[in-house]
Amino acid sequence: MTRRNRVDPWGDLHADPARGMFTGNRGCLVDGAGALVRHHRGNLWITCVTRFRDRRVGLARPGRWTPVFFLDDAVALAAGHRPCGECRHAAYLAYREAVAASLGAPVRAGDLNRALAAERLRPGRGLDRARDRRTWRGTDVPDGTVVVTDGPRLVLGDRLLAFSPGGWRDPALRPAGELTVLTPPTSVAALRHGFAPELDQR
């Protein structure tokens, strides 16, 4: 049975057999029987490598963190996750320093967690509410950002690529007009200040 543990750019969970580049943690999502019962627990949302120091993590262990999976960094960032400070230490440092550069001040992991928790979209909120809209001029949106135009699309060079669980598809020309940005502002700032996401290139 395919588990409902695949994350889309909105941060929602789906059952899909496609494999992703990264796993991640947003707390324990299962009940005592191992059934998925919640979207997240807590504000520590991180993105991890799928293998680290021969550690094995059960997919549905009650009382322990529940692995979720991402196509790539662009999806994870859009969903509100950041790189793990342990298994993705270099990526975490690069992300943290890029955010610090955008703010002109040092930041700690807790600062990042709180900022992302305040920014990410909650289940059911969506972009139909004015307060959730974050619009940018199309030419100012950095590569690696996910925007919403006929669904989630990755900004990459002069293209927009449509999200699918198996990869980015159907390239279209990036418009010069305004785009609705799904990626949280903290992560957009990191992308604008040099953080280089690992992207699925299939």
C-alpha positions in Angstrom: 0.0 0.0 0.0 1.3 3.5 -0.9 1.5 5.6 2.2 0.2 9.2 2.3 3.6 10.7 3.0 4.5 12.6 -0.2 4.5 16.4 0.2 3.3 18.8 -2.5 4.3 22.5 -2.8 1.3 23.5 -0.7 2.6 21.4 2.2 -0.2 18.8 1.9 0.3 15.1 2.1 -0.5 12.6 -0.7 -0.2 8.9 -1.5 2.0 8.6 -4.6 4.6 5.9 -5.6 7.0 8.4 -7.1 10.3 8.7 -5.2 11.8 12.0 -4.1 15.3 13.4 -3.4 14.7 14.2 0.3 12.8 13.1 3.3 11.8 15.4 6.2 10.3 15.9 9.6 7.4 17.9 10.9 6.8 15.9 14.0 4.8 12.7 14.8 1.8 12.5 12.4 0.4 9.1 13.4 -1.7 7.6 16.2 -0.9 4.6 18.3 -2.0 2.3 15.5 0.3 4.0 13.0 -2.5 5.7 11.1 -2.0 9.2 9.7 -4.0 11.6 11.9 -2.4 15.0 11.6 -0.7 17.4 9.1 2.1 18.4 11.5 3.1 18.7 15.1 5.3 21.6 16.2 7.2 24.2 14.2 10.4 22.3 13.4 9.9 21.5 9.7 13.2 20.2 8.2 14.4 18.5 5.0 16.8 15.6 5.4 18.8 13.3 3.2 17.2 9.8 2.7 20.3 8.0 4.1 22.4 9.2 7.0 24.9 7.2 9.1 23.1 4.0 8.5 20.1 5.2 10.6 16.8 3.6 9.9 13.6 5.4 10.5 10.2 3.7 10.6 7.6 5.1 8.3 4.8 5.2 10.9 6.2 4.9 14.5 3.8 6.1 17.2 5.5 8.7 19.4 8.4 9.3 17.0 8.8 11.7 14.0 7.0 10.6 10.9 9.1 10.8 7.6 7.6 12.7 4.8 9.1 12.9 1.3 9.8 15.7 -1.2 10.5 15.8 -4.9 13.4 18.3 -4.3 14.4 21.4 -2.4 12.0 23.6 -4.3 9.0 21.6 -3.1 10.3 21.4 0.4 11.0 25.2 0.6 7.6 26.0 -0.9 5.9 23.7 1.7 7.7 25.6 4.5 10.6 23.3 5.3 14.3 24.3 5.7 17.4 22.1 5.4 18.3 20.0 8.5 21.2 21.3 10.6 22.6 17.7 11.1 22.3 15.6 8.0 22.3 18.5 5.6 24.7 20.7 7.6 26.3 22.5 4.7 23.0 23.3 3.1 21.6 24.4 6.4 24.6 26.8 6.9 24.2 28.1 3.4 20.5 28.7 4.0 21.0 30.3 7.4 23.7 32.6 6.1 21.6 33.6 3.1 18.7 34.5 5.3 21.1 36.5 7.6 22.4 38.4 4.6 18.9 39.3 3.6 18.2 40.6 7.1 21.6 42.2 7.8 21.8 40.3 11.1 22.7 36.8 12.4 19.9 34.3 12.8 19.6 31.0 14.7 17.7 27.8 13.9 14.9 28.8 16.3 14.6 32.2 14.5 14.2 30.3 11.2 11.7 27.9 12.6 9.5 30.7 14.0 9.6 32.8 10.9 8.7 29.9 8.6 5.9 28.8 11.0 4.4 32.2 10.8 4.7 32.3 7.0 3.7 28.9 5.7 0.2 28.2 4.5 -2.0 26.4 6.9 -4.3 23.5 5.7 -7.3 24.9 4.0 -6.2 28.6 3.9 -5.2 28.7 0.3 -4.4 31.7 -1.8 -8.0 32.8 -2.2 -7.7 35.1 0.8 -6.1 38.5 0.2 -3.9 38.2 3.3 -2.3 35.1 1.9 -1.3 36.6 -1.4 2.3 37.4 -1.9 2.9 38.9 -5.4 6.2 39.6 -7.0 7.2 41.1 -10.4 7.9 38.0 -12.5 11.4 39.1 -13.4 12.3 39.6 -9.7 11.4 36.1 -8.5 14.6 34.0 -7.9 15.2 30.6 -9.4 14.0 27.8 -7.1 10.9 29.7 -6.1 7.5 28.0 -6.6 4.7 30.3 -7.8 1.0 29.6 -8.5 -0.2 30.0 -12.1 -2.5 27.1 -13.2 -1.1 25.2 -10.2 2.3 25.2 -8.6 5.2 26.0 -11.0 9.0 26.2 -10.4 10.8 29.4 -11.6 13.9 28.4 -13.4 15.7 30.8 -15.7 13.2 32.1 -18.3 10.8 29.2 -17.7 8.0 28.1 -15.4 7.8 24.3 -14.9 4.6 22.6 -13.7 4.8 20.4 -10.6 4.0 16.7 -10.7 5.0 14.1 -8.1 7.4 12.6 -10.7 9.1 15.8 -11.7 8.8 19.3 -13.1 6.9 19.3 -16.4 5.4 21.4 -19.2 7.8 24.4 -19.5 6.2 27.7 -20.2 7.8 31.1 -20.6 8.2 33.1 -17.4 5.9 36.2 -17.5 7.2 39.7 -16.8 4.0 40.7 -14.9 3.1 39.8 -11.3 3.3 36.3 -10.0 1.7 34.8 -6.9 4.5 33.3 -4.8 3.9 30.1 -2.8 7.4 29.8 -1.3 7.5 31.5 2.1 9.2 34.9 2.2 12.1 33.7 4.4 13.0 31.1 1.8 12.6 33.5 -1.1 15.0 35.8 0.7 17.5 32.9 1.0 17.2 32.1 -2.7 17.7 35.8 -3.6 20.8 35.9 -1.4 22.6 32.9 -2.8 21.1 29.7 -1.4 21.4 27.1 -4.2 18.5 24.5 -3.9 19.0 20.9 -5.1 16.4 20.5 -7.9 15.0 17.5 -9.6 16.4 17.6 -13.1 14.6 14.6 -14.7 
